[in-house]
Amino acid sequence: MGKIVTLQQSIMAEDEKFASSIRKANQKRGLLMVNIIGSPGCGKTTLLEQTAKSSGLSFGVIEGDLATNRDAERLHALGVPTVQVNTHGGCHLQAHVIEKALESLPLDGLDVLFIENVGNLVCPAEFDLGEDFKAAVLSTPEGADKPLKYPYLFRSSEVILLTKTDLLPHLPFDMKMFEEDVRSLNQTAPVLRIDGIGGQGMSEWTDFLKGRIAEKRRG
């Protein structure tokens, strides 16, 4: 049993070296990197599609999925440089995989690099990929009770996006409970309400990104 624990720690420690290397390289480039984490179907890819259409930002995407390249194809269709990473059962991406994927992207011409992590509220939140910050995505159909059920993600994210807000009139979503639970975990992260189809809330998301890009470039 002791050997198993030691091996696990060694693997994570080794991957943290890749995360540190990525962070240093992106600091030199002035490139913002954002790790987007949410459940399957919460609207992560739709968020990126709307960002491509409305933000005016130049960005690339590392697209994480268990299988298929369908999300990558959606972004390619909009002219977004995208690298598909299939984990074949793995529940999250790892930094050494991200470092390899970076080789296929035109990093010097980008404002921001998004990692769309594998759909999961648990494992992806626990691994450092060298990102500047995590963005938690929760859709209204998933329910207002999720922040306290998955506290680490909401506590460690620097922005929280509530998606599919166009469905709120049709759902028993307790907004007051959601906002109070989020604030009990994270007092500083802005909570942005996003309608990925209609586009409401996208200007706030874009402004948030532009502010963080400017901060990154100032060093």
N, CA, C and O of each residue as an XYZ file, in Angstrom:
876
protein
N       0.826     -1.205      0.000
C       0.000      0.000      0.000
C       0.865      1.262      0.000
O       0.568      2.225     -0.708
N       1.935      1.251      0.797
C       2.829      2.401      0.841
C       3.444      2.701     -0.508
O       3.611      3.866     -0.868
N       3.791      1.646     -1.275
C       4.385      1.860     -2.590
C       3.393      2.516     -3.541
O       3.779      3.352     -4.357
N       2.120      2.147     -3.443
C       1.108      2.724     -4.328
C       0.976      4.222     -4.062
O       0.909      5.009     -5.006
N       0.939      4.620     -2.815
C       0.811      6.026     -2.470
C       2.029      6.810     -2.961
O       1.885      7.905     -3.505
N       3.205      6.263     -2.773
C       4.433      6.918     -3.209
C       4.453      7.105     -4.719
O       4.860      8.161     -5.203
N       4.027      6.112     -5.460
C       3.993      6.188     -6.916
C       3.031      7.268     -7.373
O       3.351      8.038     -8.278
N       1.853      7.338     -6.759
C       0.866      8.341     -7.129
C       1.415      9.743     -6.892
O       1.256     10.621     -7.740
N       2.043      9.957     -5.773
C       2.622     11.256     -5.475
C       3.714     11.602     -6.486
O       3.830     12.753     -6.908
N       4.505     10.616     -6.871
C       5.578     10.852     -7.819
C       5.027     11.281     -9.170
O       5.557     12.202     -9.792
N       3.971     10.625     -9.629
C       3.368     10.960    -10.916
C       2.831     12.388    -10.897
O       3.057     13.142    -11.844
N       2.126     12.768     -9.839
C       1.560     14.114     -9.760
C       2.664     15.164     -9.675
O       2.569     16.230    -10.284
N       3.715     14.849     -8.910
C       4.821     15.791     -8.786
C       5.508     16.001    -10.127
O       5.903     17.122    -10.450
N       5.655     14.947    -10.904
C       6.292     15.049    -12.211
C       5.448     15.904    -13.149
O       5.979     16.712    -13.911
N       4.129     15.719    -13.090
C       3.259     16.496    -13.966
C       3.250     17.966    -13.572
O       3.075     18.835    -14.426
N       3.437     18.251    -12.298
C       3.490     19.641    -11.853
C       4.700     20.365    -12.443
O       4.674     21.586    -12.596
N       5.755     19.628    -12.773
C       6.915     20.235    -13.430
C       6.528     20.729    -14.828
O       6.963     21.796    -15.260
N       5.713     19.947    -15.523
C       5.235     20.371    -16.842
C       4.350     21.610    -16.709
O       4.442     22.530    -17.522
N       3.498     21.635    -15.690
C       2.617     22.782    -15.467
C       3.439     24.045    -15.220
O       3.119     25.112    -15.745
N       4.492     23.922    -14.423
C       5.354     25.066    -14.139
C       6.059     25.555    -15.401
O       6.194     26.760    -15.613
N       6.509     24.617    -16.239
C       7.177     24.969    -17.489
C       6.229     25.702    -18.429
O       6.616     26.684    -19.064
N       4.985     25.229    -18.522
C       3.982     25.872    -19.369
C       3.708     27.289    -18.888
O       3.625     28.221    -19.688
N       3.571     27.441    -17.589
C       3.255     28.754    -17.026
C       4.379     29.757    -17.299
O       4.115     30.913    -17.632
N       5.610     29.321    -17.160
C       6.750     30.201    -17.416
C       6.815     30.604    -18.883
O       7.074     31.764    -19.203
N       6.578     29.641    -19.776
C       6.626     29.941    -21.209
C       5.527     30.912    -21.602
O       5.765     31.823    -22.395
N       4.328     30.735    -21.061
C       3.231     31.636    -21.396
C       3.413     33.021    -20.775
O       2.929     34.020    -21.307
N       4.111     33.065    -19.653
C       4.421     34.371    -19.056
C       5.318     35.180    -19.991
O       5.125     36.384    -20.165
N       6.288     34.514    -20.583
C       7.179     35.191    -21.531
C       6.409     35.653    -22.767
O       6.686     36.721    -23.313
N       5.454     34.852    -23.202
C       4.666     35.215    -24.385
C       3.628     36.294    -24.077
O       3.166     36.987    -24.983
N       3.262     36.437    -22.806
C       2.140     37.293    -22.455
C       0.823     36.668    -22.854
O      -0.147     37.369    -23.143
N       0.790     35.329    -22.870
C      -0.386     34.590    -23.325
C      -1.205     34.106    -22.130
O      -0.703     33.377    -21.275
N      -2.456     34.515    -22.082
C      -3.368     34.072    -21.032
C      -3.867     32.664    -21.346
O      -4.240     32.380    -22.485
N      -3.879     31.774    -20.342
C      -4.396     30.417    -20.540
C      -5.479     30.140    -19.503
O      -5.269     30.317    -18.303
N      -6.632     29.707    -19.983
C      -7.816     29.525    -19.146
C      -8.275     28.069    -19.221
O      -8.452     27.521    -20.309
N      -8.465     27.452    -18.063
C      -8.905     26.066    -17.949
C     -10.408     26.060    -17.677
O     -10.840     26.389    -16.572
N     -11.208     25.688    -18.682
C     -12.666     25.701    -18.572
C     -13.141     24.318    -18.125
O     -12.862     23.311    -18.775
N     -13.867     24.289    -16.999
C     -14.264     23.021    -16.391
C     -15.767     23.015    -16.146
O     -16.312     23.967    -15.587
N     -16.433     21.952    -16.560
C     -17.865     21.801    -16.331
C     -18.320     20.420    -16.755
O     -17.559     19.662    -17.357
N     -19.548     20.100    -16.442
C     -20.111     18.793    -16.764
C     -20.326     18.627    -18.268
O     -20.356     19.617    -18.999
N     -20.476     17.379    -18.740
C     -20.843     17.172    -20.134
C     -22.173     17.862    -20.439
O     -23.139     17.723    -19.689
N     -22.212     18.594    -21.526
C     -23.452     19.228    -21.944
C     -23.787     20.532    -21.268
O     -24.886     21.055    -21.455
N     -22.861     21.079    -20.475
C     -23.166     22.324    -19.757
C     -23.038     23.550    -20.650
O     -23.482     24.634    -20.272
N     -22.433     23.398    -21.836
C     -22.334     24.524    -22.759
C     -20.939     25.091    -22.923
O     -20.787     26.242    -23.330
N     -19.922     24.309    -22.616
C     -18.540     24.805    -22.730
C     -18.192     25.146    -24.177
O     -17.659     26.221    -24.451
N     -18.490     24.241    -25.096
C     -18.163     24.484    -26.502
C     -19.012     25.612    -27.075
O     -18.519     26.424    -27.857
N     -20.273     25.666    -26.696
C     -21.135     26.766    -27.144
C     -20.600     28.101    -26.655
O     -20.642     29.091    -27.386
N     -20.096     28.138    -25.424
C     -19.478     29.355    -24.900
C     -18.309     29.788    -25.773
O     -18.167     30.971    -26.081
N     -17.475     28.840    -26.170
C     -16.325     29.157    -27.009
C     -16.761     29.584    -28.409
O     -16.150     30.473    -29.003
N     -17.800     28.967    -28.936
C     -18.327     29.398    -30.237
C     -18.788     30.852    -30.179
O     -18.471     31.643    -31.067
N     -19.526     31.198    -29.146
C     -20.009     32.569    -29.007
C     -18.851     33.543    -28.777
O     -18.890     34.685    -29.235
N     -17.824     33.084    -28.064
C     -16.642     33.920    -27.848
C     -15.961     34.215    -29.182
O     -15.508     35.334    -29.425
N     -15.893     33.202    -30.043
C     -15.293     33.392    -31.369
C     -16.096     34.380    -32.210
O     -15.528     35.155    -32.980
N     -17.392     34.349    -32.063
C     -18.258     35.187    -32.892
C     -18.333     36.629    -32.412
O     -18.550     37.539    -33.213
N     -18.157     36.847    -31.113
C     -18.492     38.168    -30.584
C     -17.363     38.910    -29.881
O     -17.482     40.114    -29.654
N     -16.269     38.235    -29.528
C     -15.284     38.875    -28.657
C     -14.253     39.725    -29.387
O     -13.729     40.681    -28.815
N     -13.952     39.393    -30.642
C     -12.869     40.058    -31.347
C     -11.492     39.599    -30.910
O     -10.485     40.160    -31.344
N     -11.433     38.585    -30.054
C     -10.162     38.066    -29.564
C      -9.647     36.963    -30.480
O     -10.422     36.221    -31.084
N      -8.327     36.873    -30.569
C      -7.694     35.759    -31.269
C      -7.357     34.695    -30.244
O      -6.590     34.951    -29.315
N      -7.915     33.515    -30.398
C      -7.656     32.477    -29.409
C      -7.573     31.095    -30.037
O      -8.054     30.858    -31.145
N      -6.955     30.203    -29.300
C      -6.876     28.798    -29.674
C      -7.481     27.948    -28.572
O      -7.712     28.419    -27.459
N      -7.733     26.689    -28.899
C      -8.388     25.790    -27.947
C      -7.711     24.429    -27.954
O      -7.429     23.864    -29.011
N      -7.456     23.916    -26.769
C      -7.123     22.499    -26.597
C      -8.390     21.830    -26.110
O      -8.884     22.124    -25.021
N      -8.908     20.932    -26.923
C     -10.226     20.349    -26.704
C     -10.087     18.948    -26.111
O      -9.585     18.041    -26.775
N     -10.530     18.765    -24.863
C     -10.415     17.469    -24.199
C     -11.730     16.712    -24.182
O     -12.751     17.237    -23.738
N     -11.703     15.480    -24.666
C     -12.878     14.601    -24.649
C     -12.410     13.163    -24.499
O     -11.267     12.834    -24.815
N     -13.295     12.318    -24.019
C     -12.964     10.899    -23.965
C     -12.789     10.337    -25.373
O     -11.884      9.543    -25.629
N     -13.670     10.761    -26.282
C     -13.629     10.236    -27.649
C     -14.284     11.245    -28.596
O     -14.967     12.170    -28.158
N     -14.068     11.053    -29.883
C     -14.556     11.865    -30.999
C     -13.858     13.220    -31.073
O     -13.223     13.667    -30.118
N     -13.992     13.862    -32.238
C     -13.451     15.216    -32.413
C     -14.562     16.188    -32.789
O     -14.310     17.186    -33.465
N     -15.778     15.909    -32.362
C     -16.926     16.707    -32.777
C     -16.867     18.145    -32.257
O     -17.207     19.080    -32.982
N     -16.446     18.321    -31.031
C     -16.344     19.687    -30.510
C     -15.251     20.465    -31.231
O     -15.421     21.646    -31.535
N     -14.142     19.812    -31.499
C     -13.065     20.463    -32.243
C     -13.539     20.872    -33.635
O     -13.182     21.947    -34.117
N     -14.330     20.037    -34.275
C     -14.841     20.360    -35.603
C     -15.728     21.599    -35.564
O     -15.687     22.416    -36.484
N     -16.524     21.748    -34.516
C     -17.384     22.931    -34.380
C     -16.540     24.199    -34.319
O     -16.896     25.213    -34.921
N     -15.437     24.147    -33.605
C     -14.576     25.328    -33.472
C     -13.748     25.568    -34.731
O     -13.535     26.714    -35.126
N     -13.281     24.491    -35.361
C     -12.567     24.619    -36.634
C     -13.429     25.336    -37.671
O     -12.922     26.129    -38.464
N     -14.723     25.058    -37.662
C     -15.640     25.653    -38.638
C     -15.706     27.169    -38.501
O     -16.099     27.868    -39.435
N     -15.315     27.677    -37.321
C     -15.311     29.116    -37.082
C     -13.916     29.716    -37.239
O     -13.700     30.893    -36.950
N     -12.979     28.897    -37.699
C     -11.626     29.381    -37.916
C     -10.773     29.433    -36.659
O      -9.742     30.105    -36.639
N     -11.191     28.732    -35.610
C     -10.442     28.730    -34.351
C      -9.387     27.628    -34.388
O      -9.741     26.466    -34.590
N      -8.099     27.947    -34.198
C      -7.074     26.907    -34.126
C      -7.360     25.977    -32.938
O      -7.439     26.426    -31.795
N      -7.512     24.699    -33.219
C      -7.950     23.758    -32.188
C      -7.162     22.466    -32.284
O      -6.912     21.958    -33.377
N      -6.773     21.941    -31.135
C      -6.128     20.634    -31.048
C      -7.035     19.715    -30.231
O      -7.390     20.031    -29.096
N      -7.401     18.593    -30.810
C      -8.241     17.620    -30.106
C      -7.362     16.664    -29.307
O      -6.381     16.128    -29.822
N      -7.726     16.458    -28.044
C      -7.050     15.469    -27.195
C      -8.107     14.498    -26.688
O      -9.017     14.894    -25.959
N      -7.994     13.236    -27.069
C      -8.904     12.198    -26.572
C      -8.216     11.391    -25.477
O      -7.113     10.878    -25.670
N      -8.872     11.284    -24.334
C      -8.271     10.607    -23.181
C      -8.588      9.118    -23.142
O      -7.987      8.387    -22.355
N      -9.525      8.647    -23.979
C      -9.877      7.224    -24.058
C     -10.210      6.657    -22.681
O      -9.738      5.587    -22.296
N     -11.033      7.400    -21.955
C     -11.493      6.942    -20.645
C     -10.991      7.770    -19.488
O     -11.579      7.735    -18.407
N      -9.918      8.515    -19.683
C      -9.399      9.372    -18.617
C     -10.351     10.512    -18.313
O     -10.954     11.082    -19.222
N     -10.489     10.851    -17.025
C     -11.499     11.825    -16.625
C     -10.986     13.258    -16.603
O     -11.730     14.163    -16.227
N      -9.726     13.492    -16.997
C      -9.181     14.842    -16.979
C      -7.956     14.902    -17.871
O      -7.399     13.870    -18.248
N      -7.537     16.117    -18.207
C      -6.301     16.328    -18.946
C      -5.145     16.505    -17.968
O      -5.349     16.852    -16.805
N      -3.928     16.264    -18.454
C      -2.739     16.416    -17.629
C      -1.749     17.351    -18.318
O      -1.783     17.528    -19.536
N      -0.872     17.943    -17.518
C      -0.002     19.006    -18.020
C       0.965     18.521    -19.095
O       1.260     19.267    -20.028
N       1.464     17.298    -18.989
C       2.409     16.835    -20.008
C       1.710     16.683    -21.358
O       2.339     16.844    -22.404
N       0.408     16.373    -21.337
C      -0.372     16.291    -22.577
C      -0.606     17.695    -23.141
O      -0.542     17.903    -24.353
N      -0.874     18.641    -22.264
C      -1.071     20.025    -22.699
C       0.192     20.566    -23.349
O       0.127     21.217    -24.391
N       1.338     20.301    -22.738
C       2.602     20.803    -23.298
C       2.818     20.263    -24.709
O       3.287     20.992    -25.582
N       2.488     19.016    -24.937
C       2.627     18.434    -26.275
C       1.642     19.080    -27.250
O       1.999     19.362    -28.393
N       0.413     19.314    -26.808
C      -0.608     19.907    -27.679
C      -0.246     21.333    -28.076
O      -0.606     21.784    -29.164
N       0.459     22.041    -27.209
C       0.842     23.423    -27.499
C       1.708     23.534    -28.751
O       1.717     24.569    -29.417
N       2.432     22.466    -29.063
C       3.319     22.480    -30.218
C       2.555     22.642    -31.531
O       3.138     23.038    -32.540
N       1.254     22.337    -31.526
C       0.461     22.377    -32.753
C      -0.363     23.652    -32.894
O      -1.192     23.751    -33.799
N      -0.146     24.634    -32.008
C      -0.936     25.855    -32.048
C      -0.059     27.078    -32.330
O       1.096     27.120    -31.905
N      -0.597     28.072    -33.044
C       0.159     29.297    -33.360
C       0.145     30.252    -32.172
O      -0.526     31.283    -32.217
N       0.862     29.930    -31.133
C       0.748     30.625    -29.850
C       1.115     32.096    -29.924
O       0.502     32.916    -29.240
N       2.100     32.447    -30.736
C       2.574     33.831    -30.769
C       1.540     34.796    -31.337
O       1.664     36.007    -31.153
N       0.534     34.287    -32.015
C      -0.486     35.168    -32.574
C      -1.785     35.188    -31.792
O      -2.787     35.719    -32.271
N      -1.784     34.613    -30.590
C      -3.025     34.477    -29.828
C      -3.093     35.458    -28.666
O      -2.074     35.839    -28.090
N      -4.324     35.859    -28.336
C      -4.579     36.641    -27.126
C      -4.790     35.732    -25.920
O      -4.374     36.051    -24.807
N      -5.434     34.608    -26.156
C      -5.789     33.711    -25.064
C      -5.844     32.280    -25.584
O      -6.191     32.041    -26.741
N      -5.502     31.342    -24.724
C      -5.600     29.923    -25.040
C      -6.561     29.285    -24.051
O      -6.366     29.371    -22.839
N      -7.598     28.647    -24.572
C      -8.566     27.960    -23.721
C      -8.280     26.464    -23.712
O      -7.987     25.870    -24.750
N      -8.368     25.871    -22.544
C      -8.401     24.422    -22.420
C      -9.835     24.051    -22.077
O     -10.315     24.388    -20.995
N     -10.523     23.369    -22.969
C     -11.842     22.841    -22.636
C     -11.635     21.441    -22.080
O     -11.440     20.484    -22.829
N     -11.678     21.336    -20.772
C     -11.337     20.080    -20.111
C     -12.432     19.036    -20.308
O     -13.547     19.355    -20.722
N     -12.100     17.801    -20.007
C     -13.057     16.701    -20.096
C     -14.254     17.009    -19.196
O     -14.082     17.529    -18.093
N     -15.456     16.693    -19.657
C     -16.662     16.994    -18.899
C     -16.708     16.274    -17.562
O     -16.907     15.061    -17.505
N     -16.519     17.041    -16.472
C     -16.420     16.442    -15.138
C     -16.264     17.590    -14.146
O     -15.518     18.532    -14.413
N     -16.948     17.530    -13.018
C     -16.838     18.577    -12.009
C     -15.822     18.255    -10.912
O     -15.595     19.070    -10.018
N     -15.215     17.074    -10.977
C     -14.337     16.642     -9.876
C     -12.871     16.612    -10.307
O     -12.099     17.500     -9.947
N     -12.489     15.597    -11.074
C     -11.072     15.369    -11.381
C     -10.378     16.555    -12.045
O      -9.282     16.907    -11.610
N     -10.942     17.190    -13.066
C     -10.207     18.274    -13.736
C      -9.840     19.422    -12.809
O      -8.838     20.100    -13.034
N     -10.632     19.647    -11.779
C     -10.368     20.763    -10.871
C      -9.129     20.539    -10.024
O      -8.556     21.492     -9.497
N      -8.709     19.290     -9.888
C      -7.625     18.952     -8.963
C      -6.244     18.975     -9.605
O      -5.239     18.826     -8.909
N      -6.179     19.158    -10.923
C      -4.897     19.054    -11.621
C      -4.492     20.399    -12.217
O      -5.273     21.038    -12.922
N      -3.278     20.815    -11.930
C      -2.710     22.046    -12.462
C      -2.190     21.780    -13.872
O      -1.351     20.904    -14.079
N      -2.695     22.542    -14.833
C      -2.268     22.389    -16.224
C      -1.369     23.536    -16.669
O      -1.020     23.632    -17.846
N      -0.992     24.404    -15.737
C      -0.211     25.572    -16.085
C      -1.066     26.765    -16.449
O      -0.560     27.763    -16.962
N      -2.367     26.672    -16.186
C      -3.292     27.747    -16.541
C      -3.123     28.954    -15.628
O      -2.571     28.852    -14.533
N      -3.611     30.103    -16.104
C      -3.658     31.291    -15.260
C      -4.809     31.202    -14.270
O      -4.683     31.626    -13.121
N      -5.918     30.657    -14.713
C      -7.034     30.464    -13.786
C      -8.018     29.450    -14.349
O      -8.016     29.144    -15.542
N      -8.854     28.941    -13.460
C      -9.936     28.034    -13.829
C     -11.231     28.825    -13.964
O     -11.465     29.788    -13.234
N     -12.069     28.400    -14.913
C     -13.403     28.960    -15.081
C     -14.404     27.824    -14.891
O     -14.413     26.867    -15.664
N     -15.242     27.929    -13.867
C     -16.253     26.906    -13.610
C     -17.505     27.210    -14.420
O     -17.987     28.343    -14.433
N     -18.025     26.194    -15.094
C     -19.239     26.355    -15.895
C     -20.315     25.429    -15.346
O     -20.099     24.226    -15.206
N     -21.467     25.995    -15.039
C     -22.617     25.224    -14.564
C     -23.832     25.657    -15.363
O     -24.077     26.854    -15.515
N     -24.597     24.700    -15.877
C     -25.810     25.041    -16.614
C     -27.023     24.957    -15.685
O     -27.043     24.166    -14.742
N     -28.020     25.774    -15.963
C     -29.203     25.814    -15.103
C     -29.920     24.461    -14.987
O     -30.432     24.162    -13.908
N     -29.986     23.622    -16.038
C     -30.665     22.335    -15.860
C     -29.982     21.403    -14.861
O     -30.610     20.471    -14.360
N     -28.694     21.645    -14.563
C     -27.996     20.791    -13.605
C     -28.459     21.021    -12.174
O     -28.279     20.150    -11.322
N     -29.050     22.172    -11.896
C     -29.565     22.444    -10.564
C     -28.711     23.410     -9.772
O     -27.495     23.479     -9.951
N     -29.356     24.149     -8.901
C     -28.691     25.186     -8.115
C     -27.865     24.639     -6.967
O     -27.109     25.385     -6.345
N     -27.991     23.357     -6.673
C     -27.327     22.781     -5.498
C     -25.898     22.318     -5.756
O     -25.243     21.832     -4.835
N     -25.401     22.453     -6.970
C     -24.113     21.857     -7.318
C     -22.879     22.493     -6.653
O     -21.936     21.761     -6.355
N     -22.831     23.803     -6.406
C     -21.617     24.347     -5.790
C     -21.220     23.662     -4.493
O     -20.042     23.357     -4.305
N     -22.153     23.414     -3.604
C     -21.799     22.769     -2.335
C     -21.529     21.282     -2.500
O     -20.850     20.681     -1.668
N     -22.051     20.685     -3.560
C     -21.764     19.267     -3.823
C     -20.376     19.076     -4.419
O     -19.747     18.036     -4.221
N     -19.899     20.080     -5.149
C     -18.583     20.021     -5.786
C     -17.785     21.260     -5.385
O     -17.448     22.079     -6.240
N     -17.481     21.407     -4.105
C     -16.954     22.678     -3.598
C     -15.582     23.063     -4.124
O     -15.303     24.250     -4.293
N     -14.712     22.081     -4.390
C     -13.346     22.445     -4.758
C     -13.318     23.247     -6.051
O     -12.589     24.235     -6.148
N     -14.095     22.840     -7.043
C     -14.113     23.563     -8.316
C     -14.555     25.005     -8.120
O     -13.916     25.926     -8.627
N     -15.641     25.204     -7.390
C     -16.175     26.556     -7.237
C     -15.302     27.404     -6.316
O     -15.260     28.627     -6.447
N     -14.619     26.764     -5.399
C     -13.718     27.501     -4.510
C     -12.452     27.944     -5.244
O     -11.916     29.017     -4.969
N     -11.979     27.123     -6.170
C     -10.688     27.380     -6.812
C     -10.797     28.149     -8.125
O      -9.771     28.519     -8.696
N     -12.002     28.399     -8.619
C     -12.176     29.104     -9.891
C     -12.164     30.606     -9.681
O     -12.581     31.103     -8.634
N     -11.680     31.326    -10.691
C     -11.622     32.786    -10.617
C     -12.778     33.462    -11.350
O     -12.927     34.682    -11.293
N     -13.585     32.671    -12.033
C     -14.823     33.171    -12.619
C     -15.778     31.989    -12.715
O     -15.360     30.860    -12.971
N     -17.062     32.259    -12.506
C     -18.088     31.217    -12.531
C     -19.140     31.630    -13.545
O     -19.700     32.724    -13.470
N     -19.402     30.744    -14.491
C     -20.364     31.039    -15.549
C     -21.593     30.153    -15.398
O     -21.493     28.927    -15.439
N     -22.737     30.773    -15.226
C     -24.004     30.064    -15.174
C     -24.620     30.125    -16.566
O     -25.039     31.192    -17.016
N     -24.675     28.994    -17.244
C     -25.106     28.951    -18.640
C     -26.554     28.483    -18.783
O     -27.180     28.013    -17.833
N     -27.054     28.628    -20.001
C     -28.425     28.244    -20.358
C     -29.443     29.006    -19.517
O     -30.460     28.454    -19.097
N     -29.152     30.286    -19.277
C     -30.053     31.097    -18.466
C     -31.374     31.383    -19.168
O     -32.336     31.804    -18.525
N     -31.433     31.160    -20.483
C     -32.698     31.314    -21.192
C     -33.736     30.300    -20.729
O     -34.931     30.480    -20.966
N     -33.279     29.222    -20.061
C     -34.201     28.189    -19.582
C     -34.746     28.464    -18.184
O     -35.604     27.727    -17.698
N     -34.257     29.517    -17.535
C     -34.668     29.793    -16.154
C     -36.183     29.889    -15.960
O     -36.686     29.408    -14.945
N     -36.934     30.493    -16.896
C     -38.390     30.556    -16.691
C     -39.054     29.182    -16.669
O     -40.196     29.059    -16.226
N     -38.365     28.160    -17.133
C     -38.963     26.833    -17.253
C     -38.402     25.836    -16.233
O     -38.757     24.657    -16.262
N     -37.529     26.303    -15.334
C     -36.854     25.400    -14.409
C     -37.038     25.859    -12.960
O     -37.147     27.057    -12.698
N     -37.072     24.919    -12.028
C     -37.144     25.282    -10.606
C     -35.746     25.566    -10.045
O     -35.308     24.920     -9.092
N     -35.057     26.535    -10.644
C     -33.689     26.846    -10.251
C     -33.722     27.919     -9.167
O     -34.217     29.023     -9.396
N     -33.196     27.596     -7.991
C     -33.207     28.517     -6.847
C     -31.992     29.437     -6.945
O     -30.915     29.097     -6.455
N     -32.159     30.599     -7.577
C     -31.042     31.502     -7.805
C     -30.477     32.035     -6.495
O     -29.263     32.189     -6.365
N     -31.331     32.314     -5.536
C     -30.858     32.843     -4.256
C     -29.948     31.826     -3.565
O     -28.885     32.189     -3.062
N     -30.355     30.570     -3.538
C     -29.527     29.531     -2.925
C     -28.212     29.372     -3.671
O     -27.156     29.244     -3.052
N     -28.271     29.379     -5.000
C     -27.070     29.241     -5.813
C     -26.067     30.345     -5.495
O     -24.894     30.070     -5.245
N     -26.526     31.585     -5.505
C     -25.624     32.710     -5.274
C     -25.065     32.697     -3.852
O     -23.889     33.000     -3.651
N     -25.886     32.351     -2.872
C     -25.405     32.289     -1.492
C     -24.392     31.169     -1.307
O     -23.390     31.341     -0.613
N     -24.651     30.022     -1.929
C     -23.713     28.894     -1.811
C     -22.382     29.217     -2.475
O     -21.321     28.903     -1.936
N     -22.441     29.844     -3.642
C     -21.196     30.237     -4.316
C     -20.402     31.190     -3.435
O     -19.194     31.022     -3.271
N     -21.068     32.188     -2.869
C     -20.366     33.169     -2.044
C     -19.821     32.559     -0.755
O     -18.826     33.047     -0.220
N     -20.448     31.513     -0.251
C     -19.918     30.848      0.937
C     -18.607     30.130      0.636
O     -17.805     29.886      1.538
N     -18.392     29.791     -0.641
C     -17.169     29.101     -1.068
C     -16.136     30.064     -1.639
O     -14.932     29.867     -1.473
N     -16.611     31.099     -2.309
C     -15.722     31.967     -3.084
C     -16.293     33.385     -3.070
O     -17.307     33.655     -3.712
N     -15.650     34.271     -2.349
C     -16.189     35.616     -2.170
C     -15.762     36.595     -3.260
O     -16.274     37.713     -3.320
N     -14.843     36.193     -4.111
C     -14.281     37.157     -5.068
C     -14.603     36.874     -6.531
O     -14.620     37.805     -7.335
N     -14.857     35.629     -6.901
C     -15.060     35.304     -8.317
C     -16.364     35.899     -8.825
O     -17.409     35.697     -8.206
N     -16.329     36.634     -9.944
C     -17.586     37.108    -10.520
C     -18.428     35.944    -11.020
O     -17.898     34.950    -11.517
N     -19.734     36.072    -10.887
C     -20.676     35.075    -11.397
C     -21.374     35.698    -12.600
O     -22.106     36.679    -12.464
N     -21.146     35.128    -13.768
C     -21.693     35.677    -15.005
C     -22.820     34.780    -15.508
O     -22.676     33.559    -15.574
N     -23.927     35.394    -15.855
C     -25.078     34.650    -16.389
C     -25.011     34.690    -17.919
O     -24.985     35.761    -18.525
N     -24.984     33.514    -18.519
C     -24.739     33.407    -19.959
C     -25.893     32.677    -20.655
O     -26.306     31.596    -20.236
N     -26.392     33.281    -21.705
C     -27.285     32.605    -22.647
C     -26.462     32.353    -23.902
O     -26.279     33.249    -24.725
N     -25.969     31.128    -24.042
C     -25.061     30.812    -25.133
C     -25.701     30.846    -26.498
O     -24.995     30.957    -27.500
N     -27.024     30.755    -26.573
C     -27.717     30.798    -27.857
C     -28.053     32.237    -28.226
O     -27.774     32.680    -29.340
N     -28.647     32.958    -27.297
C     -29.051     34.335    -27.571
C     -27.931     35.342    -27.431
O     -28.009     36.444    -27.975
N     -26.879     34.968    -26.701
C     -25.726     35.846    -26.570
C     -25.734     36.745    -25.351
O     -24.765     37.472    -25.128
N     -26.804     36.723    -24.545
C     -26.826     37.568    -23.359
C     -25.711     37.151    -22.395
O     -25.471     35.965    -22.172
N     -25.041     38.153    -21.834
C     -23.969     37.898    -20.883
C     -22.601     37.753    -21.515
O     -21.596     37.727    -20.805
N     -22.539     37.657    -22.822
C     -21.246     37.447    -23.476
C     -20.347     38.681    -23.379
O     -19.125     38.546    -23.322
N     -20.935     39.884    -23.360
C     -20.103     41.079    -23.257
C     -19.382     41.132    -21.912
O     -18.234     41.569    -21.842
N     -20.053     40.685    -20.838
C     -19.407     40.640    -19.529
C     -18.258     39.630    -19.520
O     -17.206     39.888    -18.936
N     -18.458     38.498    -20.159
C     -17.412     37.475    -20.279
C     -16.232     38.018    -21.082
O     -15.077     37.849    -20.690
N     -16.525     38.664    -22.197
C     -15.466     39.230    -23.030
C     -14.687     40.311    -22.277
O     -13.459     40.355    -22.339
N     -15.405     41.174    -21.569
C     -14.734     42.226    -20.799
C     -13.837     41.626    -19.722
O     -12.734     42.116    -19.480
N     -14.313     40.566    -19.080
C     -13.507     39.897    -18.055
C     -12.216     39.363    -18.668
O     -11.135     39.545    -18.108
N     -12.333     38.706    -19.817
C     -11.150     38.157    -20.479
C     -10.177     39.253    -20.893
O      -8.970     39.120    -20.690
N     -10.686     40.323    -21.467
C      -9.817     41.399    -21.931
C      -9.073     42.041    -20.760
O      -7.914     42.433    -20.891
N      -9.748     42.143    -19.624
C      -9.090     42.670    -18.447
C      -7.956     41.780    -17.981
O      -6.887     42.265    -17.607
N      -8.192     40.469    -18.006
C      -7.147     39.537    -17.575
C      -5.999     39.462    -18.581
O      -4.844     39.284    -18.193
N      -6.310     39.596    -19.857
C      -5.248     39.629    -20.881
C      -4.359     40.843    -20.671
O      -3.135     40.742    -20.740
N      -4.971     41.983    -20.418
C      -4.195     43.208    -20.194
C      -3.295     43.060    -18.967
O      -2.142     43.491    -18.982
N      -3.825     42.451    -17.909
C      -3.024     42.213    -16.697
C      -1.832     41.309    -17.005
O      -0.716     41.557    -16.549
N      -2.085     40.269    -17.776
C      -1.021     39.319    -18.102
C       0.088     40.001    -18.895
O       1.269     39.758    -18.650
N      -0.282     40.838    -19.826
C       0.712     41.485    -20.671
C       1.498     42.564    -19.928
O       2.625     42.899    -20.293
N       0.873     43.099    -18.876
C       1.613     44.054    -18.047
C       2.616     43.342    -17.126
O       3.498     43.962    -16.531
N       2.442     42.016    -17.033
C       3.363     41.234    -16.206
C       3.006     41.267    -14.745
O       3.692     40.654    -13.928
